[in-house]
């Protein structure tokens, strides 16, 4: 959440393609996990980075839910890319499916992350070869789409 909502601190440019890469060999924390530490206040979606760029309210706010995170990433026009080890691939595919509205992508990295750059490059290339059209309002709207793709006539 902090990388998405602390736009000035992170340095997101207003018209840039925003990509957030999560590279891990573990599953993520989600809403409700904070209860194990006695943290019951829901994530407020606000920027809480201190002067050193460290999240200052980790003991006050629970982790965000996938739905909440999806809404924030969509609002901020950020594409999440999940790079995980093969034993976590199914988990991150489920997360990406749940975050479908963001265009989330998934890639598999080796245990030592030695292929991280190659996998990230491959995933990023899919961004240039696919587009997603989401219709938010359907009343009195007629939409026609004709795609012309190189090599497909």
Helices and strands as residue ranges (DSSP letters): H 2-5, H 7-10, E 18-24, G 33-37, H 66-75, E 78-85, G 86-88, H 89-98, G 100-102, E 105-109, H 116-129
